[in-house]
Structures are given as C-alpha cells and as structure tokens.
Amino acid sequence: MAPEVDEGRSMDEIIERLTAKYSALSRERVVEVVDQVLASLQGAKVRDFVPVLVEREAKAILKPEAKAAKA
C-alpha cells in the first residue's frame, strides 16, 4: 500500500515552486491561488492526486498573470 500524501506539506512545496517560477507575482498571490484551487477540490474522495491537480490548475491561473506582470 502506498503511503498517504501529506497535503499540507505538499501545498507548502507547491507554493515554494510556484513562487520561484512566477517571481513576478507576490507570494501572497501564489498562496491565494493554491488555497482557492485546493478548496475547489475539498470534495474529492481520492486524495492521492490532489497535489498534482492543485499545482497544474494553479500554474494555469498564474502563468498568464506572471506574463502580464512582466509586460
């Protein structure tokens, strides 16, 4: 059986990666987006993939914002 995913730790790691990747945006904005995406997945019965889904969706939101902030 696979070990359980520590979502809190995973979210912290995602926030760190996205803050570094999208340095044109504030850490607060990254945290806000990650929290919003995570909240949208609260009803998910299978939690194993939640961190992957959160990171993917957060990137989709943050990428155009970061591009606009650099322009």
Residue pairs with C-beta under 8 A, 6 or more apart in sequence:
2 48
5 47
5 48
5 50
5 51
7 38
7 47
7 50
7 51
10 50
10 51
10 54
11 34
11 38
11 51
11 54
14 34
14 51
14 54
14 55
14 58
15 27
15 30
15 31
15 34
17 55
18 30
18 33
18 34
18 55
18 58
18 59
18 62
19 25
19 27
19 30
21 59
21 66
22 30
22 62
22 63
22 65
22 66
23 66
24 66
24 69
24 70
25 62
25 65
25 66
25 69
29 62
29 65
30 58
30 62
33 58
33 61
33 62
34 54
34 58
37 53
37 54
37 57
37 58
37 61
38 50
38 54
40 57
41 50
41 53
41 54
44 50
